[in-house]
């Protein structure tokens, strides 16, 4: 298959490496310096090259903020039979864009990132495939993600956003609150250091990505749940209520069992 990958960032180059031996792959980026270290891959910086290549599948890996803009820029140079795809972690606006494009599409979300994942061992990581997607596109990504030994889930666009609000917004919000009360002081605790490593990793991500995940319409209720539990915990601590603390710990152990 002839595959065009948009964006030579970490995920774009990673997917290029995964696909370039089984498919004819081209990697497009307007910054030629970002294409220096790819191999067995066509390198493109001009849209006219895309038109000549005539891809059968486009995988949009540009920064989340510019996902739809990247589609709009490349669309005039794509054959009408080409399948559009994205790997965006937030799907806001994409369902409507695809519906208006008149082209087949497949939307997925590999739920691992270069910050935390070990890219040569992804067996404990997951990917989501949007169920409204074209069946051939879904088959392609199921095969690709399966080859990486990812756990694959299939959700609608709405279910995806609900899941992300739960699985990303809760840890993101909790980590940001943890980091917001930090100060420049050494702390010897192992648990503290682990939390700090997570916070540093999270804060190395793009601000727009963090913002969009937290602005998910399903996020406020998850953050409200955190607020309510913090309030309950604070009341237990202030009253030094040992039975209540034991009941609280029992409840949360049951939650994570």
Secondary structure as UniProt FT lines:
FT   STRAND          2..6
FT   HELIX           10..19
FT   TURN            20..22
FT   STRAND          24..28
FT   HELIX           32..35
FT   TURN            36..37
FT   STRAND          42..44
FT   HELIX           47..53
FT   STRAND          57..60
FT   HELIX           64..66
FT   HELIX           67..75
FT   TURN            76..77
FT   TURN            80..81
FT   STRAND          83..86
FT   TURN            92..93
FT   HELIX           94..101
FT   STRAND          105..110
FT   TURN            114..116
FT   TURN            119..120
FT   TURN            123..124
FT   STRAND          126..130
FT   TURN            131..132
FT   HELIX           135..147
FT   TURN            148..149
FT   STRAND          151..155
FT   HELIX           157..164
FT   HELIX           165..169
FT   HELIX           170..180
FT   HELIX           190..203
FT   HELIX           207..214
FT   TURN            217..218
FT   HELIX           219..239
FT   HELIX           242..256
//
